[in-house]
Amino acid sequence: MTSETKHYIEFSDLVGIEIACQQCQTTVTHTLEKFSNAAYSCPNCNRQIITQDQTDANTLHNFIRWLQAAKTLKAGGRIRLRVLSEL
């Protein structure tokens, strides 16, 4: 018999985004309300984490804006994100 555990988060539970440096493994968490361009480089080793070309920067900022807007949805039902969980 196979079993599957599903994990969901509601938009109202979204509080921030964590960005990790591949070089030194430093992680930085930004709240959705205070997200800034500071996420582009690692505060520890100064390695560029997010490339600042227009495509990457726009994609990241559009995603953050989408998350901010999703938190304010007033749906007649429940809307959640499913999160993949590997054990």
The 8 nearest C-alpha neighbors of each residue, nearest first, counted from 0:
[[1, 2, 3, 4, 5, 86, 85, 84],
 [2, 0, 3, 4, 5, 86, 85, 84],
 [3, 1, 0, 4, 5, 86, 85, 84],
 [2, 4, 5, 1, 6, 84, 0, 85],
 [3, 5, 6, 2, 84, 83, 85, 7],
 [4, 6, 3, 7, 81, 82, 83, 84],
 [5, 7, 82, 81, 4, 8, 83, 84],
 [8, 6, 81, 80, 82, 79, 5, 9],
 [9, 7, 80, 79, 12, 10, 81, 6],
 [8, 10, 79, 11, 12, 80, 78, 7],
 [9, 11, 70, 12, 13, 69, 79, 8],
 [10, 12, 70, 9, 13, 71, 14, 69],
 [13, 11, 10, 9, 14, 8, 70, 15],
 [14, 12, 10, 11, 15, 9, 70, 66],
 [15, 13, 30, 31, 12, 16, 11, 32],
 [16, 14, 30, 31, 29, 13, 28, 17],
 [15, 17, 29, 28, 30, 18, 31, 14],
 [18, 16, 28, 27, 29, 26, 19, 15],
 [17, 19, 27, 26, 28, 16, 20, 38],
 [20, 18, 26, 25, 24, 21, 27, 17],
 [19, 21, 24, 25, 22, 23, 48, 41],
 [22, 20, 24, 23, 19, 48, 25, 46],
 [21, 23, 20, 24, 46, 44, 25, 19],
 [22, 24, 25, 20, 21, 44, 43, 19],
 [25, 23, 20, 21, 19, 22, 26, 41],
 [24, 26, 20, 23, 19, 27, 43, 41],
 [27, 25, 19, 18, 24, 20, 17, 28],
 [26, 28, 18, 17, 19, 29, 25, 38],
 [27, 29, 17, 16, 18, 15, 26, 30],
 [30, 28, 15, 16, 34, 31, 17, 33],
 [29, 31, 15, 33, 32, 14, 34, 16],
 [30, 32, 15, 34, 33, 14, 29, 67],
 [31, 33, 30, 34, 67, 15, 29, 14],
 [34, 32, 30, 31, 35, 29, 15, 36],
 [35, 33, 31, 29, 32, 30, 36, 38],
 [36, 34, 37, 33, 38, 29, 39, 60],
 [35, 37, 38, 39, 34, 40, 56, 51],
 [38, 36, 35, 39, 40, 34, 41, 42],
 [39, 37, 36, 40, 35, 18, 41, 49],
 [38, 40, 49, 48, 37, 36, 47, 50],
 [41, 39, 47, 48, 45, 46, 38, 42],
 [40, 42, 45, 46, 43, 44, 20, 48],
 [43, 41, 45, 44, 40, 25, 27, 46],
 [42, 44, 41, 45, 25, 23, 46, 40],
 [43, 45, 46, 41, 42, 23, 22, 40],
 [46, 44, 41, 40, 42, 43, 47, 48],
 [47, 45, 41, 40, 44, 48, 22, 20],
 [46, 48, 40, 49, 39, 45, 41, 50],
 [49, 47, 40, 39, 20, 46, 41, 50],
 [50, 48, 39, 47, 51, 40, 55, 38],
 [51, 49, 52, 55, 48, 47, 39, 56],
 [50, 52, 56, 49, 53, 55, 39, 54],
 [51, 53, 50, 54, 55, 56, 57, 49],
 [52, 54, 56, 55, 57, 51, 58, 50],
 [53, 55, 57, 56, 52, 58, 51, 59],
 [56, 54, 58, 57, 53, 52, 50, 59],
 [55, 57, 53, 59, 51, 58, 54, 52],
 [58, 56, 60, 54, 59, 55, 53, 61],
 [57, 59, 55, 61, 56, 60, 54, 62],
 [58, 60, 62, 56, 57, 61, 55, 63],
 [59, 61, 63, 57, 62, 58, 64, 56],
 [62, 60, 64, 58, 63, 59, 57, 65],
 [61, 63, 65, 59, 60, 64, 58, 66],
 [64, 62, 60, 66, 65, 61, 67, 59],
 [65, 63, 67, 61, 66, 62, 60, 68],
 [64, 66, 62, 68, 63, 67, 69, 61],
 [67, 65, 69, 63, 64, 68, 62, 70],
 [66, 68, 64, 65, 70, 69, 63, 31],
 [69, 67, 65, 70, 66, 71, 64, 72],
 [70, 68, 66, 72, 71, 67, 65, 10],
 [69, 71, 10, 11, 68, 67, 72, 66],
 [70, 72, 69, 68, 73, 67, 11, 10],
 [73, 71, 69, 70, 74, 68, 10, 78],
 [72, 74, 71, 75, 76, 70, 69, 77],
 [73, 75, 76, 72, 77, 78, 71, 69],
 [74, 76, 73, 77, 78, 72, 71, 79],
 [77, 75, 74, 78, 73, 79, 72, 9],
 [76, 78, 79, 74, 75, 9, 73, 10],
 [79, 77, 76, 9, 80, 10, 74, 8],
 [80, 78, 9, 8, 7, 10, 81, 77],
 [79, 81, 8, 7, 82, 9, 78, 10],
 [80, 82, 7, 6, 79, 8, 83, 5],
 [81, 83, 6, 7, 84, 80, 8, 5],
 [84, 82, 85, 81, 6, 5, 7, 4],
 [83, 85, 82, 86, 6, 5, 4, 81],
 [84, 86, 83, 4, 82, 5, 3, 6],
 [85, 84, 83, 4, 3, 5, 6, 82]]
